[in-house]
Amino acid sequence: MQKILKKPAILLFVLLVAGATRVFAQAEEEDGPVAERIKSAKIGLITTRLNLTADQSKQFWPVYEAYETDRKKIRVQMRRLRVNSVPSAATDDEIRKDLKELLNLRQKEVDAEKEYVGRFLKVISPRQVAELYKSEKEFNRMLLQELRERRAVRKGGR
């Protein structure tokens, strides 16, 4: 029975991602229509994979939204550090400071992950939490693949 449910869910997911990335070239805004479609596809996949009950869903999504927001804030801070692209004018002390901050942010990421696992476990089962992480990885992999294919088509069309 689960195999039957998984195939339509994957098909639905692929269709949603295809639709989401269709307008990717039009707007790369973080809160634009593309981001909303991608978010909808992700919600659809996670909801299907976790097999959330109505009660679980009401409790789960606010926690997940907070989790996503916290992760995003940390990752934005990480990208801003000079460690990722060291300018030639940066001093060793500036680079050392950024390296230390990067490690602090990574620790903050781990601490947040621990906190949210605890919060998730109050709402969903350990198996569902594991499936959540698996589904997120699969979603990201599929989304990246879709974007690579679209880039290849655009390059080939020029």
QUILIN-V7901 format. One record per backbone hydrogen bond with DSSP energy under -0.5 kcal/mol. CO is the residue of the C=O (numbers start at 1). NH is the residue of the N-H. Records with the same first field share a line. If there is no record, write none. Layout:
CO = NH, NH
This chain:
1 = 5
2 = 6
3 = 7
4 = 8
5 = 9
6 = 10
7 = 11
8 = 12
9 = 13
10 = 14
11 = 15
12 = 16
13 = 17
14 = 18
15 = 19
16 = 20
17 = 21
18 = 22
19 = 23
21 = 24
23 = 26, 27
29 = 32
32 = 36
33 = 37
34 = 38
35 = 39
36 = 40
37 = 41
38 = 42
39 = 43
40 = 44
41 = 45
42 = 46
43 = 47
44 = 48
45 = 49
46 = 50
47 = 51, 52
53 = 57
54 = 58
55 = 59
56 = 60
57 = 61
59 = 63
60 = 64
61 = 65
62 = 66
63 = 67
64 = 68
65 = 69
66 = 70
67 = 71
68 = 72
69 = 73
70 = 74
71 = 75
72 = 76
73 = 77
74 = 78
75 = 79
76 = 80
77 = 81
78 = 81
81 = 84
87 = 90
91 = 95
92 = 96
93 = 97
94 = 98
95 = 99
96 = 100
97 = 101
98 = 102
99 = 103
100 = 104
101 = 105
102 = 106
103 = 107
104 = 108
105 = 109
106 = 110
107 = 111
108 = 112
109 = 113
110 = 114
111 = 115
112 = 116
113 = 117
114 = 118
115 = 119
116 = 120
117 = 121
118 = 122
119 = 122
120 = 123, 124
125 = 129
126 = 130
127 = 131
128 = 132
129 = 133
130 = 134
131 = 135
132 = 136
133 = 137
134 = 138
135 = 139
136 = 140
137 = 141
138 = 142
139 = 143
140 = 144
141 = 145
142 = 146
143 = 147
144 = 148
145 = 149
146 = 150
147 = 151
148 = 152
149 = 153
150 = 154
151 = 155
152 = 156
153 = 157
154 = 158
155 = 158
